[in-house]
């Protein structure tokens, strides 16, 4: 299976920099897994932007897949991610 290109948004980068360092490491590991197979996340219905989510403990990564590119939109605590 080919590796997907990953394009983080400015919002994702800002969210990531605000995370505790141990969570940052977990998110980086999750992004590596997403690059290999982005369809292992869960498809969100009725969502136009950030239509996929990937769980990292109590945090969620929201992203979209277009062709062989994954666009990372945000990474936030689960209580804040769907607001």
Phi and psi in degrees as GROMACS dihedral restraints (atoms count N, CA, C in turn):
[ dihedral_restraints ]
;  ai    aj    ak    al  type     phi  dphi    fc
    3     4     5     6     1   -71.1    20    10
    4     5     6     7     1   153.4    20    10
    6     7     8     9     1   -84.2    20    10
    7     8     9    10     1   136.2    20    10
    9    10    11    12     1   -83.7    20    10
   10    11    12    13     1   148.9    20    10
   12    13    14    15     1   -77.3    20    10
   13    14    15    16     1   144.5    20    10
   15    16    17    18     1  -118.4    20    10
   16    17    18    19     1   128.1    20    10
   18    19    20    21     1  -122.7    20    10
   19    20    21    22     1   105.3    20    10
   21    22    23    24     1   -81.5    20    10
   22    23    24    25     1   141.7    20    10
   24    25    26    27     1   -81.4    20    10
   25    26    27    28     1   167.2    20    10
   27    28    29    30     1   -61.3    20    10
   28    29    30    31     1   -40.5    20    10
   30    31    32    33     1   -61.4    20    10
   31    32    33    34     1   -43.2    20    10
   33    34    35    36     1   -60.5    20    10
   34    35    36    37     1   -46.1    20    10
   36    37    38    39     1   -62.0    20    10
   37    38    39    40     1   -40.8    20    10
   39    40    41    42     1   -65.5    20    10
   40    41    42    43     1   -45.4    20    10
   42    43    44    45     1   -59.2    20    10
   43    44    45    46     1   -45.8    20    10
   45    46    47    48     1   -60.1    20    10
   46    47    48    49     1   -43.7    20    10
   48    49    50    51     1   -67.4    20    10
   49    50    51    52     1   -21.8    20    10
   51    52    53    54     1   -85.4    20    10
   52    53    54    55     1    -9.1    20    10
   54    55    56    57     1   -77.0    20    10
   55    56    57    58     1   152.1    20    10
   57    58    59    60     1   -61.4    20    10
   58    59    60    61     1   151.9    20    10
   60    61    62    63     1   -59.9    20    10
   61    62    63    64     1   -37.3    20    10
   63    64    65    66     1   -66.5    20    10
   64    65    66    67     1   -35.5    20    10
   66    67    68    69     1   -71.4    20    10
   67    68    69    70     1   -37.4    20    10
   69    70    71    72     1   -57.0    20    10
   70    71    72    73     1   -43.7    20    10
   72    73    74    75     1   -61.9    20    10
   73    74    75    76     1   -41.8    20    10
   75    76    77    78     1   -65.5    20    10
   76    77    78    79     1   -39.2    20    10
   78    79    80    81     1   -66.0    20    10
   79    80    81    82     1   -42.6    20    10
   81    82    83    84     1   -60.6    20    10
   82    83    84    85     1   -40.5    20    10
   84    85    86    87     1   -63.4    20    10
   85    86    87    88     1   -41.3    20    10
   87    88    89    90     1   -65.4    20    10
   88    89    90    91     1   -40.1    20    10
   90    91    92    93     1   -62.2    20    10
   91    92    93    94     1   -37.3    20    10
   93    94    95    96     1   -61.9    20    10
   94    95    96    97     1   -41.8    20    10
   96    97    98    99     1   -67.4    20    10
   97    98    99   100     1   -38.8    20    10
   99   100   101   102     1   -63.0    20    10
  100   101   102   103     1   -39.5    20    10
  102   103   104   105     1   -58.8    20    10
  103   104   105   106     1   -35.0    20    10
  105   106   107   108     1   -78.9    20    10
  106   107   108   109     1   -38.6    20    10
  108   109   110   111     1  -154.2    20    10
  109   110   111   112     1    88.3    20    10
  111   112   113   114     1   -67.2    20    10
  112   113   114   115     1   -16.2    20    10
  114   115   116   117     1   -78.8    20    10
  115   116   117   118     1    -1.0    20    10
  117   118   119   120     1   -77.1    20    10
  118   119   120   121     1   -13.3    20    10
  120   121   122   123     1   -75.5    20    10
  121   122   123   124     1  -177.1    20    10
  123   124   125   126     1  -103.4    20    10
  124   125   126   127     1   131.9    20    10
  126   127   128   129     1   -75.8    20    10
  127   128   129   130     1   130.1    20    10
  129   130   131   132     1   -97.5    20    10
  130   131   132   133     1   131.8    20    10
  132   133   134   135     1   -92.2    20    10
  133   134   135   136     1   140.6    20    10
  135   136   137   138     1    79.3    20    10
  136   137   138   139     1    10.0    20    10
  138   139   140   141     1  -110.1    20    10
  139   140   141   142     1   126.5    20    10
  141   142   143   144     1   -88.8    20    10
  142   143   144   145     1   -41.7    20    10
  144   145   146   147     1  -112.8    20    10
  145   146   147   148     1   132.3    20    10
  147   148   149   150     1    72.8    20    10
  148   149   150   151     1    46.1    20    10
  150   151   152   153     1   -75.9    20    10
  151   152   153   154     1     1.9    20    10
  153   154   155   156     1  -125.8    20    10
  154   155   156   157     1   151.6    20    10
  156   157   158   159     1  -134.7    20    10
  157   158   159   160     1   150.4    20    10
  159   160   161   162     1  -131.6    20    10
  160   161   162   163     1   128.9    20    10
  162   163   164   165     1   -84.7    20    10
  163   164   165   166     1   134.0    20    10
  165   166   167   168     1  -131.8    20    10
  166   167   168   169     1    86.6    20    10
  168   169   170   171     1    60.9    20    10
  169   170   171   172     1  -123.9    20    10
  171   172   173   174     1   -88.0    20    10
  172   173   174   175     1     6.3    20    10
  174   175   176   177     1  -108.9    20    10
  175   176   177   178     1   155.8    20    10
  177   178   179   180     1  -128.9    20    10
  178   179   180   181     1   137.3    20    10
  180   181   182   183     1  -102.0    20    10
  181   182   183   184     1   126.6    20    10
  183   184   185   186     1  -105.6    20    10
  184   185   186   187     1   134.0    20    10
  186   187   188   189     1  -154.6    20    10
  187   188   189   190     1   167.3    20    10
  189   190   191   192     1  -125.0    20    10
  190   191   192   193     1   156.5    20    10
  192   193   194   195     1  -120.2    20    10
  193   194   195   196     1   125.4    20    10
  195   196   197   198     1  -132.1    20    10
  196   197   198   199     1   110.6    20    10
  198   199   200   201     1    62.0    20    10
  199   200   201   202     1  -123.4    20    10
  201   202   203   204     1  -108.1    20    10
  202   203   204   205     1    31.9    20    10
  204   205   206   207     1  -124.3    20    10
  205   206   207   208     1   135.5    20    10
  207   208   209   210     1  -110.9    20    10
  208   209   210   211     1   123.9    20    10
  210   211   212   213     1  -102.0    20    10
  211   212   213   214     1   114.2    20    10
  213   214   215   216     1   -86.8    20    10
  214   215   216   217     1   123.6    20    10
  216   217   218   219     1  -100.1    20    10
  217   218   219   220     1   -43.0    20    10
  219   220   221   222     1  -161.7    20    10
  220   221   222   223     1   161.1    20    10
  222   223   224   225     1  -139.9    20    10
  223   224   225   226     1   116.4    20    10
  225   226   227   228     1  -145.9    20    10
  226   227   228   229     1   165.9    20    10
  228   229   230   231     1   -62.1    20    10
  229   230   231   232     1   146.5    20    10
  231   232   233   234     1   -58.9    20    10
  232   233   234   235     1   -28.0    20    10
  234   235   236   237     1   -72.6    20    10
  235   236   237   238     1   -18.6    20    10
  237   238   239   240     1  -109.1    20    10
  238   239   240   241     1   -14.7    20    10
  240   241   242   243     1   -71.7    20    10
  241   242   243   244     1   -26.9    20    10
  243   244   245   246     1  -101.3    20    10
  244   245   246   247     1    10.5    20    10
